[in-house]
Amino acid sequence: MNLQSPVSAGISPAIFDVSDRKVAYFSMEIALSKTLPTYSGGLGMLAGDTLRSAADTGLSMVAISLLHRRGYFEQHLDASGQQTESDVRWSPETTLPSADQTVTISMQGREITLRAWRFDVVGVTGHIVPVFLLDSDVEGNDPWDRRLTDHLYGGDTYYRLCQEAVLGLGGIHLLFALGCQPEVCHMNEGHAALLAIGLLEARVAPAPLSSATEADAEAVKQQCVFTTHTPVPAGHDKFGLDQMMQVLGADRSAAIERFGALHNDLLNMTYIALRFSRYVNGVSMLHGKVSQLMFPEYTVHAITNGVHAATWLSQPFQALLDNELPAWREDNQYFRSVYGIEPEVIEATHQISKQRLLETVRQRTGIVLDPSVLTLGFARRVATYKRASLVLHSPERLIEIADRIGGLQILMAGKSHPADNAGKSLIRDIFAVASKLKHSMLRIVYLENYDWELGEQLTNGVDVWLNTPLRPYEASGTSGMKAALNGVPSLSVLDGWWVEGCAENITGWAIENSEDEAIEAERVYEKLENCVAPMYADKPRWARLRRHCIAINGAFFNTHRMLGQYVSNAYFPPADRNAASDPLVEDDQAEQTSMAEA
């Protein structure tokens, strides 16, 4: 991995004053640059896109994350699909400017010093959103503590709790040391929930935390916003009370319990965030409803995710829009005006990206694919509920379809967490099926080391984006949004964002879910054979479909729109806004019961 200094991102060594910043955005991972291994997947990509839109739109924001000196991991796959991992080592000392600030926090019964490095996200108008990356590799720290910010999502639960203490507690200490006292602290997922305890400590200092009152807790709550990203139980970090005591100490542990932030006798980061946030939201309409059922004692709103258009739009499309719709970078609503561009021009522009993708496949694998053949893309984190192998459920059926429609190519990619044996097994299963399908009209290629660069090329260049999660476990999903920006329709289960983005035969196709996986797989095949392939063969109609994807979904599923909703609904809502007026809260019981059954 090439880790040259990302000077082009707008980094400068000058001291940056953040004392006037109103919003502090906390995230365990943030995708800041292709050259920095500070993210693992969708959560980090969303965080990075959010900050890029904040910079573009001039929002008064600052961000906090961890450094991850050894990254997430680089994936290696052998001929059978067996995944192994290696560290992605890099040196912030030669890559990033220092924030010239250290802070000390107490955890594990000892002091730990943290320093920070800075990355400046520069917007289209020159506005800067500074990101501070906390680093525990400081001389004088306990040797074990120096490794705390090495691996993203690495180690055991004790290591993870220590990391989350560094993010939440250390992040608040750093902001205050920099003279920043934000009006809003946004927790991007529960990893940052301990920032609420940091705010509570700061509020009562120099008195002990035990002196904090319900009024103090309410004041902290009025400062915090929380976005939950997963309806999957394993996605909510939980720790034993013994670990809580060992890492956080008796005073913090007692405060967490006293203010009702434990759940089922566990330290549950989601419940700390819920308890201390005045605004809570899911990341799609459906996910908001599912989360409301999961946490009925709290009010859960919904703000559907988006993607940063200028990051994910292909270079050919950027050049086209710069010429035809030059204001699109500042105002993504101009994507709607793509209807003024002839469909055949959009089709020709997409073909440039498809050729580039197929050349990358050839360089990486030696496999030569046909640019005229319908090409599906499936790429995301490999977890069992995402069901990467559903499309391969009946290999014989796939061969029949490929023969009937004149050929089919499927490109797949995705990493499994190093500790996820089921996910690793799923990759091996895909390799096993693909190796048996030696058929001239059907090509299945699994690409190694799914990352920002590969994700960009896949969403830019395939013909159809495939997504087959087990409903309702896809909270949002953003890869299909990236594809839509580039005129790529989705063939997807109606889950996450696709509930809002699917206009049948206009922006893509819906796969009806079923409790029987064989039935659901057959529905994929039916749509592929009877809807997708015939339209692909009708080139003028297909070109118009591409234009619909950009105009309809590109104009809405972007982080400019998303961030605007956060500003007006979560960060700085009207003073008279009432939670009861939220249509999500007013959904009748019958609909909520139906969702629970789904």
C-alpha positions in Angstrom: 0.0 0.0 0.0 1.4 3.4 -1.0 1.4 5.7 1.9 2.8 8.9 0.5 2.0 12.2 2.3 -1.5 13.3 1.2 -0.6 16.9 0.7 -3.2 17.3 -2.0 -5.8 16.7 0.6 -5.1 20.2 2.0 -2.8 19.4 4.9 -0.7 22.2 6.2 1.6 22.4 9.3 0.1 25.6 10.5 -1.7 25.7 13.9 -5.4 25.7 13.3 -7.8 27.5 15.7 -10.8 25.3 16.6 -12.1 27.4 19.5 -15.2 28.5 17.5 -16.2 25.1 16.2 -19.8 24.3 17.1 -20.1 20.6 16.2 -17.6 17.9 17.2 -18.0 14.7 15.2 -16.6 11.5 16.9 -16.1 8.3 14.9 -13.8 5.2 15.6 -12.9 5.2 11.9 -12.9 7.8 9.2 -11.9 7.3 5.5 -9.9 10.5 5.0 -7.7 9.6 2.0 -6.9 6.5 -0.1 -3.4 6.7 1.2 -4.3 6.5 4.9 -5.5 3.2 6.5 -7.8 4.9 9.0 -11.0 3.0 8.1 -12.4 -0.5 7.6 -15.5 -0.1 5.5 -18.9 1.5 5.3 -18.9 3.3 8.7 -15.6 5.0 8.0 -16.6 5.8 4.5 -19.8 7.5 5.7 -17.8 9.4 8.3 -15.3 10.7 5.7 -18.1 11.6 3.2 -19.9 13.5 6.0 -16.8 15.5 6.8 -16.2 16.2 3.0 -19.7 17.6 2.7 -19.3 19.6 5.9 -16.2 21.2 4.3 -18.0 21.8 1.0 -21.0 23.4 2.8 -19.0 25.4 5.3 -20.3 23.7 8.4 -18.5 24.7 11.7 -17.3 21.2 12.5 -14.3 19.5 14.0 -13.7 15.7 14.1 -12.1 13.2 16.4 -10.9 9.7 15.7 -8.0 7.3 16.4 -4.8 7.0 14.4 -4.6 3.2 13.7 -0.8 2.9 13.1 -1.3 -0.6 11.7 -4.6 0.0 10.0 -7.4 -2.4 9.7 -5.7 -5.1 7.6 -4.6 -6.0 4.1 -6.4 -9.1 2.8 -4.7 -12.0 1.1 -6.6 -14.8 -0.6 -5.1 -18.1 -1.8 -6.4 -20.2 -4.7 -9.1 -21.7 -2.4 -10.3 -18.4 -1.0 -8.6 -18.8 2.4 -8.2 -15.3 3.9 -5.0 -14.3 5.7 -4.2 -10.8 7.0 -1.2 -8.5 7.3 -0.8 -5.1 9.0 -0.8 -1.9 7.0 2.0 -0.1 8.7 2.5 3.6 8.2 4.2 6.5 9.9 2.2 9.6 10.9 5.5 11.3 11.7 6.4 11.5 8.0 2.8 11.8 6.8 0.8 14.2 9.0 1.3 17.4 10.9 1.2 17.2 14.6 -1.6 19.0 16.4 1.1 20.1 18.9 -1.1 19.1 21.8 -1.0 16.2 24.3 -3.6 15.3 27.0 -3.6 12.8 29.9 -6.5 10.7 30.9 -6.9 8.2 33.7 -7.8 4.6 32.8 -6.9 1.1 34.0 -5.8 2.7 37.3 -3.0 4.7 35.7 -2.3 7.8 33.6 -2.0 7.6 29.8 -0.7 10.4 27.6 -2.3 10.9 24.2 -1.0 13.1 21.4 -2.9 14.0 18.3 -2.1 14.3 14.6 -4.1 16.5 12.2 -5.7 16.0 8.8 -7.5 18.9 7.2 -10.5 18.1 5.0 -10.7 21.0 2.5 -14.0 21.8 0.9 -14.7 23.0 -2.6 -14.8 26.6 -1.5 -11.7 26.3 0.7 -13.5 25.8 4.1 -11.5 23.4 6.3 -12.8 20.7 8.7 -9.9 19.6 10.9 -9.7 16.0 12.0 -7.7 15.1 15.1 -6.4 11.5 15.2 -5.5 10.3 18.8 -2.3 8.4 19.2 -1.2 6.5 22.4 2.3 5.6 21.1 3.9 8.2 23.4 7.2 7.8 25.2 6.5 7.3 28.9 3.3 5.4 28.5 3.0 1.7 29.6 4.3 -0.5 26.7 0.8 -2.1 26.4 -0.9 1.3 26.3 1.4 2.4 23.5 -0.2 -0.2 21.2 -3.8 0.8 22.0 -4.2 2.9 18.8 -2.5 0.4 16.5 -5.3 -1.8 15.2 -8.8 -0.7 14.1 -11.2 -3.2 15.7 -8.3 -5.4 16.8 -7.7 -7.4 20.0 -10.1 -8.7 22.5 -13.0 -6.9 24.3 -10.6 -5.5 26.9 -8.5 -3.9 24.2 -11.7 -2.6 22.5 -13.0 -1.0 25.7 -9.7 0.7 26.2 -9.8 2.0 22.6 -13.3 3.4 23.1 -12.2 5.1 26.3 -9.4 6.8 24.4 -11.8 7.9 21.7 -14.5 9.2 24.0 -12.6 10.4 27.1 -9.4 11.4 25.3 -11.3 13.1 22.5 -13.2 15.4 25.0 -10.0 16.2 26.8 -8.3 17.1 23.6 -11.0 19.4 22.4 -11.0 21.3 25.7 -7.2 21.5 25.6 -7.5 23.1 22.1 -10.0 25.6 23.5 -13.0 24.0 21.7 -16.2 23.7 23.7 -18.6 22.5 21.0 -22.4 23.0 21.3 -23.0 19.6 19.8 -21.1 16.3 20.1 -22.2 13.8 17.5 -21.5 10.1 18.3 -21.2 8.2 15.0 -22.1 4.8 16.4 -21.7 3.8 20.1 -17.9 3.5 20.1 -17.7 7.1 21.1 -20.3 6.9 23.9 -17.9 7.5 26.7 -17.5 11.1 25.6 -20.7 11.7 27.6 -18.9 10.6 30.7 -16.0 13.0 29.7 -18.5 15.8 29.4 -20.0 15.0 32.8 -16.5 14.9 34.4 -15.7 18.3 32.9 -19.0 19.8 34.0 -18.5 19.0 37.7 -14.7 19.5 37.8 -12.9 19.9 40.1 -15.5 18.1 42.2 -15.5 14.3 41.9 -17.9 12.6 39.4 -19.9 11.3 42.3 -21.2 14.9 42.8 -22.9 15.0 39.4 -26.6 15.5 39.6 -29.5 14.6 37.4 -29.4 18.2 36.2 -25.8 17.7 35.2 -26.7 14.6 33.3 -29.5 16.4 31.5 -27.2 19.2 30.5 -24.8 16.7 28.9 -27.7 15.1 27.2 -28.7 18.4 25.6 -25.3 18.6 24.1 -25.2 15.1 22.5 -26.5 13.5 19.3 -26.3 9.8 18.5 -26.5 7.9 15.3 -26.9 4.1 15.5 -25.9 2.1 12.5 -26.8 -1.5 13.0 -29.8 -3.6 13.8 -27.5 -6.6 14.3 -27.0 -7.4 18.0 -23.3 -8.2 17.5 -22.8 -4.6 16.2 -23.6 -3.1 19.7 -20.5 -3.2 21.8 -21.0 -4.8 25.3 -18.5 -5.3 28.1 -18.6 -7.1 31.4 -18.9 -5.1 34.6 -15.5 -6.3 35.7 -13.9 -4.9 32.6 -15.8 -1.6 33.1 -14.4 -1.4 36.7 -10.9 -2.3 35.6 -10.7 0.1 32.6 -12.9 3.0 33.7 -12.5 2.9 37.5 -14.9 3.0 40.4 -16.1 6.6 40.0 -17.0 6.4 36.3 -18.5 2.9 36.8 -20.7 4.1 39.6 -21.9 7.1 37.6 -22.8 5.0 34.6 -24.8 2.7 36.8 -26.3 5.6 38.8 -27.6 7.4 35.7 -29.2 4.2 34.3 -26.8 3.6 31.5 -26.2 -0.1 32.0 -28.3 -2.7 30.2 -28.8 -6.3 31.3 -26.0 -6.0 33.8 -23.5 -5.1 31.0 -21.7 -2.0 30.0 -23.5 -1.4 26.6 -22.1 1.5 24.6 -25.3 1.9 22.7 -27.3 2.4 25.9 -24.8 4.9 27.2 -25.3 6.9 24.0 -29.1 6.6 24.2 -29.2 7.7 27.8 -27.1 10.8 27.2 -28.4 12.0 23.8 -31.2 14.4 23.1 -31.5 13.2 19.5 -31.1 9.6 18.3 -31.4 8.5 14.7 -31.2 5.4 12.5 -29.7 5.7 9.0 -32.7 4.9 6.8 -36.4 5.1 7.2 -36.7 1.4 7.7 -33.7 1.2 10.1 -35.3 4.0 12.1 -38.4 1.9 12.5 -36.4 -1.2 13.4 -34.3 0.7 15.9 -37.5 2.2 17.5 -38.6 -1.4 18.1 -35.2 -2.3 19.5 -35.2 0.7 21.9 -38.8 1.4 22.7 -38.1 3.5 25.7 -36.3 6.1 23.5 -37.4 8.2 20.6 -35.6 7.2 17.4 -35.7 9.3 14.3 -34.4 8.6 10.9 -31.9 10.4 8.6 -31.1 8.3 5.5 -27.4 8.1 4.7 -25.8 9.5 1.6 -22.5 9.6 -0.2 -20.2 12.4 -1.1 -20.8 12.9 -4.8 -17.5 14.4 -5.8 -15.7 11.5 -4.1 -17.6 8.7 -5.7 -18.5 10.1 -9.2 -16.2 8.7 -11.8 -13.7 11.1 -13.5 -15.5 10.9 -16.9 -18.8 11.8 -15.2 -17.2 14.6 -13.3 -15.8 16.1 -16.5 -19.2 15.7 -18.2 -21.1 17.4 -15.3 -18.5 20.1 -14.9 -19.2 21.0 -18.5 -23.0 20.6 -18.4 -24.0 21.4 -14.8 -21.0 23.3 -13.3 -22.7 24.0 -9.9 -23.2 20.3 -9.0 -20.3 20.2 -6.6 -21.7 22.9 -4.3 -25.4 21.9 -4.8 -26.1 18.2 -5.4 -29.7 19.0 -6.3 -28.4 19.8 -9.8 -28.1 16.1 -10.4 -31.8 16.3 -11.2 -30.8 18.4 -14.2 -29.0 15.5 -15.8 -32.2 15.1 -17.7 -30.9 17.8 -20.0 -28.1 15.4 -21.1 -28.8 12.9 -23.9 -29.0 9.3 -22.6 -26.5 8.0 -25.2 -23.9 10.5 -23.8 -24.4 9.1 -20.3 -24.1 5.5 -21.7 -20.8 6.4 -23.5 -19.5 8.0 -20.3 -20.2 4.9 -18.3 -18.5 2.7 -20.8 -15.2 4.5 -20.1 -15.4 3.4 -16.4 -16.4 -0.1 -17.4 -13.4 -0.5 -19.6 -11.2 0.8 -16.8 -12.6 -1.7 -14.4 -12.2 -4.6 -16.7 -8.6 -3.6 -17.3 -8.0 -3.6 -13.5 -9.5 -7.1 -13.4 -7.1 -8.2 -16.1 -4.1 -6.7 -14.4 -5.0 -8.3 -11.0 -6.1 -11.7 -12.1 -5.1 -12.3 -15.7 -8.8 -12.8 -16.6 -10.1 -11.0 -19.7 -13.8 -10.1 -19.5 -16.0 -8.9 -22.3 -17.1 -5.2 -22.1 -20.3 -6.0 -24.1 -21.5 -8.6 -21.6 -23.9 -7.8 -18.7 -21.7 -7.4 -15.6 -23.0 -7.5 -12.0 -21.1 -6.2 -9.0 -21.3 -7.4 -5.4 -18.8 -5.9 -2.9 -19.1 -5.3 0.8 -17.9 -6.5 4.2 -18.3 -10.3 4.3 -20.8 -11.0 7.1 -23.2 -13.9 6.9 -26.3 -11.7 7.0 -25.2 -9.9 3.8 -25.4 -13.3 2.0 -22.8 -12.8 -0.7 -23.4 -16.4 -1.9 -27.2 -16.1 -2.5 -26.7 -15.4 -6.2 -24.7 -18.6 -6.4 -27.4 -20.7 -4.7 -28.2 -22.7 -7.9 -25.2 -22.7 -10.2 -27.0 -24.7 -12.9 -29.7 -22.0 -13.0 -27.1 -19.3 -13.4 -25.5 -21.1 -16.4 -29.0 -21.4 -18.0 -29.5 -17.7 -17.7 -26.0 -16.9 -18.9 -26.6 -19.0 -22.0 -30.0 -17.5 -22.7 -29.1 -13.8 -22.3 -25.8 -14.0 -24.2 -23.4 -14.1 -21.3 -23.1 -13.0 -17.6 -20.1 -11.7 -15.6 -20.2 -11.3 -11.8 -17.5 -9.4 -10.0 -17.3 -9.9 -6.2 -15.1 -8.5 -3.4 -15.1 -8.1 0.4 -13.1 -8.6 3.5 -14.1 -10.7 6.5 -13.1 -9.5 10.0 -10.1 -11.6 11.1 -12.1 -13.1 13.9 -15.2 -13.9 11.8 -14.7 -17.6 10.9 -18.2 -17.8 9.4 -17.4 -14.9 7.1 -14.1 -16.5 6.0 -15.9 -19.7 5.3 -18.3 -17.9 3.1 -15.5 -16.6 1.0 -14.1 -20.1 0.6 -17.6 -21.3 -0.4 -17.8 -18.6 -3.1 -14.4 -19.7 -4.5 -15.4 -23.3 -4.5 -18.6 -22.6 -6.5 -16.8 -20.3 -8.9 -14.0 -22.9 -9.5 -16.7 -25.5 -10.6 -18.4 -23.1 -13.0 -16.1 -23.5 -15.9 -18.5 -22.2 -18.5 -17.7 -19.9 -21.4 -20.8 -17.8 -20.9 -20.6 -17.3 -17.1 -17.6 -15.7 -15.4 -17.3 -15.2 -11.7 -14.3 -13.3 -10.3 -13.6 -12.6 -6.6 -11.2 -9.7 -6.3 -8.7 -9.5 -3.4 -8.3 -6.7 -0.8 -11.5 -4.7 -1.2 -10.7 -1.1 -0.4 -11.5 2.5 -1.3 -9.8 2.3 -4.8 -11.4 -1.0 -5.7 -14.8 0.0 -4.3 -14.7 3.2 -6.4 -13.9 1.2 -9.6 -16.6 -1.4 -9.0 -19.4 1.1 -8.3 -18.2 3.2 -11.3 -17.9 0.4 -13.8 -20.3 -2.5 -13.3 -23.7 -2.6 -15.1 -25.8 -3.6 -12.2 -25.2 -3.4 -8.4 -26.4 -6.6 -6.6 -27.3 -6.5 -2.9 -28.9 -9.5 -1.1 -29.0 -8.9 2.7 -31.2 -10.7 5.1 -34.0 -8.2 5.8 -34.1 -6.1 8.0 -30.4 -6.3 8.9 -29.0 -3.9 6.3 -29.3 -0.6 8.2 -28.7 1.5 5.1 -26.0 0.5 2.7 -24.1 3.1 0.7 -22.4 1.2 -2.0 -25.6 1.1 -4.1 -25.8 4.9 -3.7 -22.3 5.2 -5.2 -23.3 3.0 -8.1 -26.5 5.1 -8.7 -24.5 8.3 -8.9 -22.6 6.7 -11.8 -25.8 5.5 -13.6 -25.7 2.0 -12.3 -29.1 0.5 -11.2 -29.4 -1.9 -8.3 -30.9 -5.3 -8.1 -31.5 -5.6 -4.4 -33.6 -6.9 -1.5 -35.9 -4.1 -0.2 -33.9 -3.3 2.8 -32.0 -0.2 4.1 -31.8 2.7 1.6 -33.3 0.7 -1.3 -36.8 0.9 0.3 -36.6 4.6 -0.5 -34.5 4.4 -3.7 -36.2 1.6 -5.7 -38.5 2.7 -8.5 -39.1 -0.6 -10.3 -37.7 -0.7 -13.9 -36.7 3.0 -13.5 -33.8 3.0 -10.9 -33.5 -0.8 -10.6 -35.3 -3.8 -9.3 -36.6 -5.1 -6.0 -36.0 -8.7 -4.8 -38.9 -9.8 -2.6 -37.7 -11.4 0.6 -38.7 -14.9 1.7 -38.0 -17.0 4.7 -36.9 -19.7 2.2 -33.5 -18.9 0.8 -34.1 -21.1 -2.2 -37.2 -19.1 -3.1 -35.4 -15.8 -2.6 -32.6 -16.9 -4.8 -35.1 -17.9 -7.5 -36.5 -14.4 -7.3 -33.1 -13.0 -8.0 -32.8 -15.3 -11.1 -36.3 -14.3 -12.3 -35.6 -10.6 -12.1 -32.2 -11.1 -13.7 -33.6 -13.1 -16.6 -36.9 -11.5 -17.2 -36.3 -7.8 -16.3 -32.6 -6.9 -16.1 -31.3 -8.8 -19.2 -34.1 -7.7 -21.6 -33.6 -4.1 -20.7 -29.9 -4.4 -21.0 -30.3 -5.7 -24.5 -32.5 -2.6 -25.4 -29.6 -0.1 -25.4 -31.7 3.1 -25.7 -33.9 2.1 -22.9 -30.9 1.1 -20.8 -29.3 4.4 -21.4 -32.5 6.2 -20.2 -32.4 4.0 -17.0 -28.9 5.1 -16.3 -30.0 8.7 -16.5 -32.9 8.0 -14.1 -30.5 6.6 -11.6 -28.4 9.7 -11.5 -31.3 12.2 -11.6 -33.5 10.5 -9.1 -31.2 8.7 -6.7 -28.1 10.8 -7.1 -30.0 14.0 -6.3 -31.2 12.6 -3.0 -28.8 10.0 -1.6 -25.8 12.3 -1.1 -24.2 13.6 2.1 -25.0 17.3 1.2 -28.7 16.5 1.7 -28.0 14.2 4.6 -25.9 16.7 6.5 -28.5 19.4 5.9 -31.0 17.2 7.7 -28.6 16.7 10.6 -28.1 20.4 10.9 -31.9 21.3 10.8 -33.2 18.2 12.7 -30.4 17.2 15.1 -27.7 19.8 15.6 -29.7 23.0 15.6 -33.4 22.2 15.5 -36.1 24.9 15.9 -36.7 25.5 19.6 -40.3 24.4 19.4 -39.6 21.1 17.6 -41.6 18.3 19.3 -40.5 14.7 19.1 -44.2 13.8 18.8 -44.4 15.6 15.4 -41.8 13.2 13.9 -43.8 11.0 11.5 -41.6 8.1 12.5 -42.9 8.3 16.1 -46.5 8.5 14.9 -46.4 5.2 13.0 -49.3 3.1 14.2 -48.8 0.0 16.2 -49.9 -2.3 13.4 -47.0 -1.2 11.2 -44.5 -1.6 14.0 -45.8 -5.1 14.7 -45.5 -5.9 11.0 -41.8 -4.7 11.0 -41.0 -6.8 14.1 -42.4 -9.9 12.3 -40.4 -9.0 9.2 
